[in-house]
Amino acid sequence: MCLAVPGKITAISATDPLFRIGTVDFGGISREVNLDCVPEAGIGDYVIVHVGIALSVMQENEALAIRDDLRKLLPGEQPPSP
């Protein structure tokens, strides 16, 4: 089974359309993510990420609902709120 996690793009460091890298915040933890599959994504957008690659842009309310559901699966683990 694979797991994709929603996060918010906070910065884009490369603007080359063939190789875009962005910083994505996952509720307090930030990671660099490949944005090649989502050329339309910009700073402030939410994306669903699997193994370091953003697969699609998603609505903020959907991203936050998924994040809340994931928190419920990890009893005792409470990452910081966005």
ZADREN-916796 format. One record per atom (N, C-alpha, C): residue in three letters; residue number from 0; y, z, x. Coordinates in steps of 0.001 Angstrom, whole numbers. Example, Ala and Ser with C-alpha at 12.3 -4.5 7.8 and 13.67 -1.06 7.14 Angstrom:
<sites>
{r->ala	k->0	c2->-5690	c3->7800	c1->13190}
{r->ala	k->0	c2->-4500	c3->7800	c1->12300}
{r->ala	k->0	c2->-3300	c3->7800	c1->13200}
{r->ser	k->1	c2->-2250	c3->7080	c1->12850}
{r->ser	k->1	c2->-1060	c3->7140	c1->13670}
{r->ser	k->1	c2->30	c3->7870	c1->12900}
</sites>
This chain:
<sites>
{r->met	k->0	c2->-1170	c3->0	c1->842}
{r->met	k->0	c2->0	c3->0	c1->0}
{r->met	k->0	c2->1237	c3->0	c1->890}
{r->cys	k->1	c2->2249	c3->-728	c1->476}
{r->cys	k->1	c2->3506	c3->-817	c1->1218}
{r->cys	k->1	c2->4578	c3->-33	c1->478}
{r->leu	k->2	c2->5568	c3->407	c1->1224}
{r->leu	k->2	c2->6670	c3->1149	c1->633}
{r->leu	k->2	c2->7974	c3->526	c1->1082}
{r->ala	k->3	c2->8824	c3->202	c1->129}
{r->ala	k->3	c2->10176	c3->-273	c1->418}
{r->ala	k->3	c2->11140	c3->786	c1->-104}
{r->val	k->4	c2->12212	c3->1028	c1->633}
{r->val	k->4	c2->13132	c3->2119	c1->332}
{r->val	k->4	c2->14542	c3->1564	c1->139}
{r->pro	k->5	c2->15261	c3->2039	c1->-876}
{r->pro	k->5	c2->16625	c3->1561	c1->-1078}
{r->pro	k->5	c2->17611	c3->2266	c1->-150}
{r->gly	k->6	c2->18625	c3->1524	c1->265}
{r->gly	k->6	c2->19675	c3->2086	c1->1099}
{r->gly	k->6	c2->20967	c3->1315	c1->905}
{r->lys	k->7	c2->22068	c3->1901	c1->1371}
{r->lys	k->7	c2->23396	c3->1314	c1->1210}
{r->lys	k->7	c2->23889	c3->775	c1->2547}
{r->ile	k->8	c2->24340	c3->-473	c1->2560}
{r->ile	k->8	c2->24875	c3->-1072	c1->3782}
{r->ile	k->8	c2->26230	c3->-446	c1->4085}
{r->thr	k->9	c2->26368	c3->129	c1->5276}
{r->thr	k->9	c2->27625	c3->763	c1->5671}
{r->thr	k->9	c2->28373	c3->-20	c1->6735}
{r->ala	k->10	c2->27684	c3->-941	c1->7414}
{r->ala	k->10	c2->28324	c3->-1764	c1->8445}
{r->ala	k->10	c2->27457	c3->-2984	c1->8706}
{r->ile	k->11	c2->28104	c3->-4055	c1->9137}
{r->ile	k->11	c2->27385	c3->-5259	c1->9558}
{r->ile	k->11	c2->27899	c3->-5606	c1->10943}
{r->ser	k->12	c2->26972	c3->-5616	c1->11916}
{r->ser	k->12	c2->27387	c3->-5782	c1->13310}
{r->ser	k->12	c2->27299	c3->-7213	c1->13807}
{r->ala	k->13	c2->26536	c3->-8049	c1->13142}
{r->ala	k->13	c2->26428	c3->-9446	c1->13561}
{r->ala	k->13	c2->26676	c3->-10326	c1->12350}
{r->thr	k->14	c2->27598	c3->-11256	c1->12458}
{r->thr	k->14	c2->27939	c3->-12090	c1->11316}
{r->thr	k->14	c2->27312	c3->-13480	c1->11390}
{r->asp	k->15	c2->26534	c3->-13751	c1->12415}
{r->asp	k->15	c2->25815	c3->-15018	c1->12515}
{r->asp	k->15	c2->24858	c3->-15116	c1->11332}
{r->pro	k->16	c2->24969	c3->-16145	c1->10499}
{r->pro	k->16	c2->24114	c3->-16218	c1->9304}
{r->pro	k->16	c2->22620	c3->-16310	c1->9612}
{r->leu	k->17	c2->22272	c3->-16659	c1->10841}
{r->leu	k->17	c2->20854	c3->-16742	c1->11187}
{r->leu	k->17	c2->20305	c3->-15450	c1->11778}
{r->phe	k->18	c2->21184	c3->-14496	c1->12094}
{r->phe	k->18	c2->20716	c3->-13230	c1->12666}
{r->phe	k->18	c2->21740	c3->-12138	c1->12369}
{r->arg	k->19	c2->21641	c3->-11560	c1->11176}
{r->arg	k->19	c2->22565	c3->-10503	c1->10765}
{r->arg	k->19	c2->21873	c3->-9152	c1->10840}
{r->ile	k->20	c2->22548	c3->-8203	c1->11448}
{r->ile	k->20	c2->22052	c3->-6832	c1->11542}
{r->ile	k->20	c2->23078	c3->-5925	c1->10865}
{r->gly	k->21	c2->22591	c3->-5023	c1->10046}
{r->gly	k->21	c2->23479	c3->-4081	c1->9381}
{r->gly	k->21	c2->23006	c3->-2662	c1->9574}
{r->thr	k->22	c2->23924	c3->-1730	c1->9404}
{r->thr	k->22	c2->23573	c3->-316	c1->9380}
{r->thr	k->22	c2->23414	c3->74	c1->7919}
{r->val	k->23	c2->22272	c3->678	c1->7609}
{r->val	k->23	c2->21962	c3->1041	c1->6226}
{r->val	k->23	c2->21736	c3->2545	c1->6160}
{r->asp	k->24	c2->22394	c3->3169	c1->5187}
{r->asp	k->24	c2->22277	c3->4613	c1->4969}
{r->asp	k->24	c2->21224	c3->4865	c1->3896}
{r->phe	k->25	c2->20237	c3->5699	c1->4251}
{r->phe	k->25	c2->19163	c3->6059	c1->3334}
{r->phe	k->25	c2->19329	c3->7510	c1->2894}
{r->gly	k->26	c2->20476	c3->7845	c1->2319}
{r->gly	k->26	c2->20704	c3->9204	c1->1849}
{r->gly	k->26	c2->20921	c3->10195	c1->2968}
{r->gly	k->27	c2->21651	c3->9799	c1->3997}
{r->gly	k->27	c2->21960	c3->10697	c1->5101}
{r->gly	k->27	c2->21341	c3->10286	c1->6422}
{r->ile	k->28	c2->20417	c3->9377	c1->6400}
{r->ile	k->28	c2->19800	c3->8856	c1->7618}
{r->ile	k->28	c2->20146	c3->7379	c1->7707}
{r->ser	k->29	c2->20742	c3->6968	c1->8824}
{r->ser	k->29	c2->21137	c3->5573	c1->8993}
{r->ser	k->29	c2->20243	c3->4878	c1->10004}
{r->arg	k->30	c2->19943	c3->3621	c1->9712}
{r->arg	k->30	c2->19115	c3->2803	c1->10589}
{r->arg	k->30	c2->19672	c3->1391	c1->10615}
{r->glu	k->31	c2->19409	c3->683	c1->11728}
{r->glu	k->31	c2->19749	c3->-727	c1->11800}
{r->glu	k->31	c2->18676	c3->-1520	c1->11064}
{r->val	k->32	c2->19116	c3->-2503	c1->10287}
{r->val	k->32	c2->18220	c3->-3277	c1->9435}
{r->val	k->32	c2->18565	c3->-4759	c1->9581}
{r->asn	k->33	c2->17540	c3->-5594	c1->9578}
{r->asn	k->33	c2->17732	c3->-7037	c1->9610}
{r->asn	k->33	c2->18143	c3->-7497	c1->8211}
{r->leu	k->34	c2->19245	c3->-8235	c1->8128}
{r->leu	k->34	c2->19770	c3->-8693	c1->6840}
{r->leu	k->34	c2->19556	c3->-10191	c1->6606}
{r->asp	k->35	c2->18699	c3->-10825	c1->7382}
{r->asp	k->35	c2->18512	c3->-12275	c1->7284}
{r->asp	k->35	c2->18065	c3->-12735	c1->5891}
{r->cys	k->36	c2->17279	c3->-11950	c1->5195}
{r->cys	k->36	c2->16755	c3->-12356	c1->3882}
{r->cys	k->36	c2->17764	c3->-12158	c1->2752}
{r->val	k->37	c2->18886	c3->-11509	c1->3058}
{r->val	k->37	c2->19905	c3->-11251	c1->2029}
{r->val	k->37	c2->21285	c3->-11702	c1->2536}
{r->pro	k->38	c2->21480	c3->-13008	c1->2703}
{r->pro	k->38	c2->22754	c3->-13496	c1->3254}
{r->pro	k->38	c2->23949	c3->-13159	c1->2373}
{r->glu	k->39	c2->23705	c3->-12891	c1->1086}
{r->glu	k->39	c2->24791	c3->-12560	c1->166}
{r->glu	k->39	c2->25217	c3->-11097	c1->250}
{r->ala	k->40	c2->24441	c3->-10249	c1->919}
{r->ala	k->40	c2->24720	c3->-8808	c1->977}
{r->ala	k->40	c2->25931	c3->-8515	c1->1853}
{r->gly	k->41	c2->26694	c3->-7525	c1->1421}
{r->gly	k->41	c2->27868	c3->-7106	c1->2179}
{r->gly	k->41	c2->27948	c3->-5595	c1->2250}
{r->ile	k->42	c2->28952	c3->-5108	c1->2942}
{r->ile	k->42	c2->29164	c3->-3662	c1->3063}
{r->ile	k->42	c2->29360	c3->-3065	c1->1675}
{r->gly	k->43	c2->28656	c3->-1979	c1->1408}
{r->gly	k->43	c2->28718	c3->-1314	c1->112}
{r->gly	k->43	c2->27603	c3->-1704	c1->-831}
{r->asp	k->44	c2->26896	c3->-2785	c1->-524}
{r->asp	k->44	c2->25768	c3->-3200	c1->-1360}
{r->asp	k->44	c2->24539	c3->-2344	c1->-1066}
{r->tyr	k->45	c2->23703	c3->-2196	c1->-2087}
{r->tyr	k->45	c2->22414	c3->-1526	c1->-1920}
{r->tyr	k->45	c2->21346	c3->-2585	c1->-1735}
{r->val	k->46	c2->20432	c3->-2327	c1->-805}
{r->val	k->46	c2->19333	c3->-3249	c1->-531}
{r->val	k->46	c2->18025	c3->-2469	c1->-515}
{r->ile	k->47	c2->16944	c3->-3176	c1->-782}
{r->ile	k->47	c2->15617	c3->-2574	c1->-682}
{r->ile	k->47	c2->15047	c3->-3017	c1->662}
{r->val	k->48	c2->14569	c3->-2039	c1->1476}
{r->val	k->48	c2->14188	c3->-2299	c1->2863}
{r->val	k->48	c2->12716	c3->-1966	c1->3081}
{r->his	k->49	c2->12025	c3->-2882	c1->3741}
{r->his	k->49	c2->10628	c3->-2675	c1->4125}
{r->his	k->49	c2->10498	c3->-3041	c1->5601}
{r->val	k->50	c2->9940	c3->-2158	c1->6385}
{r->val	k->50	c2->9737	c3->-2304	c1->7832}
{r->val	k->50	c2->10954	c3->-2879	c1->8550}
{r->gly	k->51	c2->12132	c3->-2375	c1->8212}
{r->gly	k->51	c2->13342	c3->-2775	c1->8923}
{r->gly	k->51	c2->13974	c3->-4070	c1->8475}
{r->ile	k->52	c2->13490	c3->-4634	c1->7372}
{r->ile	k->52	c2->14038	c3->-5888	c1->6859}
{r->ile	k->52	c2->14485	c3->-5672	c1->5412}
{r->ala	k->53	c2->15757	c3->-5987	c1->5137}
{r->ala	k->53	c2->16254	c3->-5919	c1->3763}
{r->ala	k->53	c2->15684	c3->-7102	c1->2996}
{r->leu	k->54	c2->15002	c3->-6823	c1->1892}
{r->leu	k->54	c2->14322	c3->-7868	c1->1133}
{r->leu	k->54	c2->15151	c3->-8414	c1->-16}
{r->ser	k->55	c2->15965	c3->-7559	c1->-641}
{r->ser	k->55	c2->16799	c3->-8022	c1->-1746}
{r->ser	k->55	c2->17932	c3->-7035	c1->-1989}
{r->val	k->56	c2->18966	c3->-7537	c1->-2641}
{r->val	k->56	c2->20096	c3->-6706	c1->-3054}
{r->val	k->56	c2->19738	c3->-6125	c1->-4411}
{r->met	k->57	c2->20141	c3->-4883	c1->-4647}
{r->met	k->57	c2->19842	c3->-4248	c1->-5923}
{r->met	k->57	c2->21061	c3->-3507	c1->-6461}
{r->gln	k->58	c2->21027	c3->-3178	c1->-7731}
{r->gln	k->58	c2->22107	c3->-2437	c1->-8363}
{r->gln	k->58	c2->22107	c3->-983	c1->-7884}
{r->glu	k->59	c2->23294	c3->-396	c1->-7773}
{r->glu	k->59	c2->23421	c3->979	c1->-7291}
{r->glu	k->59	c2->22630	c3->1954	c1->-8162}
{r->asn	k->60	c2->22724	c3->1827	c1->-9475}
{r->asn	k->60	c2->22022	c3->2781	c1->-10350}
{r->asn	k->60	c2->20506	c3->2713	c1->-10164}
{r->glu	k->61	c2->19966	c3->1514	c1->-9934}
{r->glu	k->61	c2->18528	c3->1381	c1->-9676}
{r->glu	k->61	c2->18150	c3->2016	c1->-8345}
{r->ala	k->62	c2->18991	c3->1781	c1->-7317}
{r->ala	k->62	c2->18716	c3->2344	c1->-5988}
{r->ala	k->62	c2->18712	c3->3866	c1->-6032}
{r->leu	k->63	c2->19691	c3->4456	c1->-6715}
{r->leu	k->63	c2->19774	c3->5918	c1->-6775}
{r->leu	k->63	c2->18630	c3->6504	c1->-7605}
{r->ala	k->64	c2->18200	c3->5800	c1->-8641}
{r->ala	k->64	c2->17064	c3->6272	c1->-9449}
{r->ala	k->64	c2->15779	c3->6269	c1->-8612}
{r->ile	k->65	c2->15574	c3->5221	c1->-7826}
{r->ile	k->65	c2->14393	c3->5166	c1->-6962}
{r->ile	k->65	c2->14456	c3->6271	c1->-5913}
{r->arg	k->66	c2->15629	c3->6494	c1->-5328}
{r->arg	k->66	c2->15788	c3->7550	c1->-4327}
{r->arg	k->66	c2->15435	c3->8912	c1->-4938}
{r->asp	k->67	c2->15883	c3->9157	c1->-6168}
{r->asp	k->67	c2->15562	c3->10426	c1->-6833}
{r->asp	k->67	c2->14060	c3->10557	c1->-7073}
{r->asp	k->68	c2->13417	c3->9471	c1->-7479}
{r->asp	k->68	c2->11965	c3->9500	c1->-7696}
{r->asp	k->68	c2->11226	c3->9783	c1->-6390}
{r->leu	k->69	c2->11681	c3->9174	c1->-5289}
{r->leu	k->69	c2->11035	c3->9426	c1->-3997}
{r->leu	k->69	c2->11189	c3->10884	c1->-3571}
{r->arg	k->70	c2->12346	c3->11482	c1->-3848}
{r->arg	k->70	c2->12551	c3->12898	c1->-3522}
{r->arg	k->70	c2->11576	c3->13789	c1->-4282}
{r->lys	k->71	c2->11260	c3->13418	c1->-5511}
{r->lys	k->71	c2->10327	c3->14202	c1->-6318}
{r->lys	k->71	c2->8913	c3->14159	c1->-5741}
{r->leu	k->72	c2->8594	c3->13106	c1->-5010}
{r->leu	k->72	c2->7263	c3->12980	c1->-4403}
{r->leu	k->72	c2->7100	c3->13825	c1->-3150}
{r->leu	k->73	c2->8215	c3->14319	c1->-2606}
{r->leu	k->73	c2->8185	c3->15096	c1->-1365}
{r->leu	k->73	c2->8615	c3->16533	c1->-1636}
{r->pro	k->74	c2->7730	c3->17356	c1->-2174}
{r->pro	k->74	c2->8111	c3->18729	c1->-2500}
{r->pro	k->74	c2->8570	c3->19481	c1->-1251}
{r->gly	k->75	c2->9679	c3->20187	c1->-1416}
{r->gly	k->75	c2->10222	c3->20975	c1->-296}
{r->gly	k->75	c2->11108	c3->20171	c1->629}
{r->glu	k->76	c2->11081	c3->18856	c1->540}
{r->glu	k->76	c2->11916	c3->18003	c1->1371}
{r->glu	k->76	c2->13127	c3->17574	c1->540}
{r->gln	k->77	c2->14300	c3->17924	c1->967}
{r->gln	k->77	c2->15510	c3->17543	c1->257}
{r->gln	k->77	c2->16495	c3->16898	c1->1222}
{r->pro	k->78	c2->16429	c3->15551	c1->1371}
{r->pro	k->78	c2->17413	c3->14893	c1->2216}
{r->pro	k->78	c2->18798	c3->15056	c1->1605}
{r->pro	k->79	c2->19848	c3->14921	c1->2404}
{r->pro	k->79	c2->21198	c3->15085	c1->1885}
{r->pro	k->79	c2->21499	c3->14061	c1->793}
{r->ser	k->80	c2->22312	c3->14451	c1->-169}
{r->ser	k->80	c2->22741	c3->13535	c1->-1230}
{r->ser	k->80	c2->23773	c3->12575	c1->-668}
{r->pro	k->81	c2->23818	c3->11342	c1->-1241}
{r->pro	k->81	c2->24806	c3->10364	c1->-766}
{r->pro	k->81	c2->26218	c3->10751	c1->-1116}
</sites>
